[in-house]
Amino acid sequence: MKAIVLNQQTNRLEYQKVPNPVVSESDVLIRLKAASLNHHELWSLKEKNLQKDAPIIMGSDGAGVVESVGSGVTRFSKGDEVIINSSMDWGLNPRVQGADYQILGFPTDGTFAEYISIPEAYVFTKPPHLSFEEAAAIPLAGLTAYRALFSRGEFEPGQSVLITGVGGGAALMALSFAVAAEASVYVTSGDPSKIQKAVKLGAKGGANYKETHWPAQLQDLSGGFDVIIDSAGGPGFKYLTELANPGARIVLFGRTAGNIEHLSPRVIFWKQLSIHGTSMGTSQEFEQMLKLFSDRKIHPVIDAVYPLKQINEAFNRMDASDQFGKIVIQIWA
């Protein structure tokens, strides 16, 4: 089969022919129709922290058609349209992943290939209203956003939500979920056009974090927030504690702006704020997320679709932060 393999000498992704995956008794062999990119993979490439003896096939997100199944598989058969849960070996504690936890794509071969063999436990039926490109956009970003908003953020109907850095996949998933749950949603971005696009998707308004008085603008617009979902950290995080309503939850799942600085302990304890870290989620949350997609007929936002051979150009677009939505890789037409 053809696959994108990480050259561990040059740290570049290369289009190569590799052996087809082996299908064990509990595995499902999937002919992948589409995959998508995540900052998780971009950071791994930038930090050059992936090393193993065998070729590395990255990729966490994917959707496709079942090609064959192992003898122990009971839920799927050839021809079924499926989506992959990339959150593997979570463990028994729903609050935090266990020691064996991994995200598909390393060390287990991922979705930047024509085929993948994966245990049945991580295979789910594709919501029928979604295209393969849309389904492939969901797993990592969708699961992260669902857990951030509902499990860690403890969102309740009627509450106000702030989502920072709108334009990225997980932020837009969180926007879609919050709008579907009838929240009052506001956003931030460094690009005014992205705020305008978010408003068209259901946000009530937003502020440009590159402007000096963006926290005051958000305070005037909203009056404060019950749930704040942040993927940046950095110096601006302290303003999120000031924008938070008493008893609010701030959920952090990224670090694009660097380390957090100058937090006021008084603001945190006097408002009785909860600051939660989160990353990915459980199989139960993945299933609940897919149900939300199906029940509310949600469609993820797609920024661009690239052929498999142009995956380096696709990552360059992500690195430039030009995208609004998920960047998808088409594998089989």
C-alpha positions in Angstrom: 0.0 0.0 0.0 1.0 3.7 -0.3 1.6 5.6 2.9 3.1 8.8 4.2 6.2 7.7 6.2 8.2 10.0 8.6 11.9 10.0 7.5 13.6 10.0 10.8 16.9 11.4 9.4 15.3 14.4 7.6 12.2 14.7 9.8 10.2 15.0 6.6 7.1 13.1 5.6 7.6 11.0 2.4 5.2 9.2 0.1 6.3 5.6 0.0 5.1 2.0 -0.7 5.0 -0.1 2.5 3.6 -3.6 3.4 -0.1 -3.9 4.0 -1.0 -4.1 7.7 -1.5 -7.5 9.4 -5.1 -8.2 10.6 -5.3 -10.0 13.9 -8.3 -11.9 15.3 -9.8 -8.7 17.0 -8.8 -6.3 14.2 -10.8 -4.5 11.5 -9.0 -3.7 8.3 -10.2 -0.3 7.0 -9.7 1.1 3.5 -9.2 4.7 4.5 -11.1 7.3 2.4 -9.8 10.3 4.3 -7.7 11.5 7.2 -7.1 14.9 8.8 -4.3 16.9 10.4 -3.9 18.0 14.0 -1.6 20.3 15.9 -0.7 17.2 17.9 1.1 15.9 14.8 2.5 19.3 13.9 4.1 19.7 17.4 5.6 16.2 17.1 7.2 17.1 13.8 8.5 20.4 15.1 9.9 18.9 18.3 11.4 15.9 16.4 10.4 13.6 19.3 9.2 10.5 17.4 11.8 7.7 17.1 11.4 3.9 16.6 13.1 1.2 14.6 10.3 0.5 12.2 8.9 3.1 9.7 6.6 5.7 11.4 3.2 6.2 9.8 1.6 9.1 11.6 -2.1 10.2 11.6 -4.7 10.1 14.3 -7.9 10.8 12.4 -9.5 8.7 9.8 -12.7 7.3 8.2 -13.3 4.7 5.6 -14.8 1.4 4.5 -14.3 -2.0 6.2 -12.2 -4.2 3.9 -12.1 -7.3 6.1 -12.4 -8.3 9.7 -10.6 -10.7 12.0 -12.3 -13.9 13.2 -13.2 -12.5 16.6 -14.9 -9.3 15.3 -18.7 -9.2 15.8 -19.9 -5.6 15.2 -18.6 -5.0 11.6 -18.5 -6.6 8.2 -17.0 -5.8 4.8 -18.5 -2.7 3.3 -19.5 -0.9 6.5 -18.7 2.8 6.6 -16.7 3.6 9.8 -14.9 6.3 11.8 -11.9 5.7 14.0 -11.5 6.6 17.7 -7.8 7.7 18.0 -7.9 7.7 21.8 -6.4 4.3 22.7 -5.9 2.4 26.0 -7.4 5.1 28.2 -7.6 3.0 31.3 -10.1 2.5 34.1 -10.2 6.0 35.5 -12.5 8.3 33.5 -10.9 11.4 35.1 -7.4 10.8 33.6 -5.7 8.6 31.1 -3.6 5.6 32.4 0.0 4.7 32.0 -0.5 2.8 28.7 -2.5 5.5 27.0 -1.6 6.5 23.5 -2.9 8.5 20.6 -3.1 6.7 17.3 -0.2 7.5 15.0 2.7 6.7 17.4 3.8 4.1 18.4 0.8 2.4 16.6 0.7 3.1 12.9 -1.8 5.8 12.0 -4.1 7.0 9.3 -1.7 8.6 6.7 -2.0 5.4 4.6 -4.3 3.6 2.3 -5.2 0.9 4.9 -5.1 0.6 8.6 -5.7 -2.5 10.9 -7.1 -1.5 14.2 -8.8 -3.3 17.1 -12.6 -3.4 16.9 -13.0 -1.4 20.1 -11.7 1.7 18.4 -14.0 1.5 15.4 -17.5 3.2 15.3 -20.2 3.5 12.7 -19.8 6.7 10.6 -22.8 9.1 11.1 -24.7 8.6 7.8 -25.2 12.4 7.2 -21.5 13.0 7.1 -19.1 12.6 4.1 -15.9 10.7 4.6 -14.0 13.9 4.6 -16.2 15.3 7.3 -16.1 12.1 9.4 -12.3 12.1 9.1 -12.2 15.6 10.6 -13.9 14.6 13.8 -12.0 12.2 16.0 -9.2 14.0 17.8 -10.6 17.6 17.7 -14.2 16.5 18.3 -13.4 14.3 21.3 -11.1 17.0 22.8 -13.8 19.6 22.4 -16.6 17.4 23.7 -14.8 16.5 26.9 -13.7 20.1 27.4 -17.2 21.5 27.1 -19.3 18.9 28.7 -17.2 16.7 31.0 -14.5 19.1 32.3 -16.4 22.3 31.6 -19.6 20.9 33.1 -21.7 23.1 30.8 -25.4 23.5 31.6 -28.1 24.9 29.3 -28.3 28.7 29.4 -24.7 29.3 30.4 -22.3 31.6 28.6 -19.2 30.1 26.9 -16.0 31.7 25.6 -13.9 29.8 23.1 -10.4 31.3 22.3 -8.5 31.0 19.1 -11.5 30.2 16.9 -10.4 28.8 13.5 -8.6 25.7 14.8 -10.4 22.4 14.5 -11.1 21.7 18.2 -12.2 25.3 18.8 -14.7 25.1 16.0 -16.0 21.8 17.2 -16.5 23.3 20.6 -18.4 26.2 18.9 -20.6 23.8 17.1 -21.4 21.8 20.3 -22.0 24.9 22.4 -24.4 26.4 19.7 -26.2 23.0 19.5 -26.6 23.1 23.3 -28.1 26.6 23.1 -25.2 28.4 24.9 -24.4 32.1 24.5 -21.1 31.7 22.7 -18.4 34.2 22.2 -14.9 33.8 20.6 -11.5 35.3 20.2 -9.2 35.4 17.2 -6.3 37.4 15.9 -8.1 37.6 12.5 -11.3 39.6 12.4 -12.5 37.6 9.4 -12.5 34.4 11.5 -14.6 36.2 14.1 -17.1 37.1 11.4 -17.2 33.5 10.2 -17.7 32.2 13.7 -20.7 34.6 14.1 -22.2 33.1 10.9 -21.8 29.7 12.6 -23.8 30.8 15.7 -21.4 32.8 17.9 -22.9 36.0 19.4 -19.7 38.0 18.9 -16.0 38.1 19.6 -12.9 40.1 20.1 -9.5 40.4 18.4 -6.9 39.3 21.0 -4.2 41.4 19.2 -6.1 44.5 20.2 -5.1 46.1 23.6 -8.6 46.2 25.1 -9.9 42.8 24.0 -10.8 41.7 27.6 -12.9 44.8 28.2 -14.6 44.4 24.8 -15.6 40.8 25.8 -16.8 41.9 29.2 -19.0 44.6 27.7 -20.4 42.1 25.1 -21.1 39.2 27.4 -21.0 40.3 31.1 -18.7 37.3 31.8 -18.5 33.6 31.2 -19.4 30.4 32.9 -17.2 28.1 30.8 -14.0 29.2 29.0 -12.3 26.8 26.6 -8.7 27.8 25.8 -6.1 26.2 23.6 -3.3 28.8 24.0 -2.2 29.4 27.5 0.5 32.1 27.4 0.4 35.6 28.9 -3.3 36.1 27.9 -4.5 33.4 30.1 -4.6 35.7 33.2 -7.4 37.7 31.4 -9.5 34.6 31.2 -9.7 34.4 35.0 -10.8 38.0 35.1 -13.5 37.4 32.5 -14.8 34.3 34.3 -18.0 34.5 36.3 -17.9 33.4 40.0 -17.8 29.6 40.0 -16.8 29.3 36.4 -14.7 26.6 34.8 -11.7 27.3 32.6 -10.6 24.3 30.5 -7.2 24.2 28.9 -6.1 21.8 26.2 -3.3 23.5 24.3 -0.1 25.6 24.6 0.3 27.5 21.4 1.0 30.8 23.2 3.5 29.3 25.7 3.6 29.2 29.5 1.0 30.9 31.6 2.2 34.0 33.5 1.1 36.4 36.2 -2.0 34.7 37.5 -3.6 36.3 40.5 -4.3 33.8 43.3 -6.9 36.1 44.8 -9.0 36.2 41.6 -9.0 32.4 41.5 -9.9 31.7 45.1 -12.3 34.6 45.6 -14.3 33.7 42.5 -14.0 30.0 43.4 -12.8 29.2 39.9 -12.0 25.8 38.6 -9.1 25.5 36.1 -9.0 22.1 34.4 -6.5 20.5 32.1 -7.9 18.1 29.5 -6.7 16.0 26.6 -8.7 13.7 24.3 -11.2 11.5 26.2 -12.8 8.1 26.9 -14.5 5.7 24.5 -17.8 6.6 26.2 -17.3 10.3 25.5 -16.4 9.4 21.9 -19.7 7.5 21.5 -21.7 10.4 23.2 -20.0 12.9 20.8 -21.0 10.9 17.7 -24.5 10.7 19.0 -24.6 14.5 19.3 -23.3 14.8 15.7 -26.1 12.4 14.6 -28.9 13.8 16.7 -28.3 17.5 15.8 -27.0 16.8 12.3 -23.8 18.8 13.0 -21.3 19.2 10.2 -17.6 19.9 11.0 -16.0 22.9 9.3 -13.6 21.9 6.6 -10.9 24.4 5.6 -9.2 22.5 2.7 -8.8 19.1 1.2 -5.4 17.9 0.0 -4.3 14.7 -1.8 -2.1 12.3 0.2 1.0 13.3 -1.8 0.7 16.9 -0.8 0.6 16.3 3.0 3.7 18.5 3.6 1.9 21.4 1.9 -1.1 20.7 4.1 1.1 20.9 7.3 2.6 24.1 6.0 -0.8 25.7 5.9 -1.6 24.5 9.4 1.8 25.9 10.6 1.0 29.3 9.2 -2.3 29.4 11.1 -4.2 30.3 8.0 -6.9 27.7 8.3 -10.5 28.1 9.4 -11.6 24.5 10.2 -10.0 21.1 9.7 -7.4 20.3 7.0 -8.4 17.0 5.4 -6.3 14.5 3.4 -8.1 12.6 0.7 -6.7 9.0 0.4 -9.2 7.1 -1.7 -11.5 9.0 -3.9 
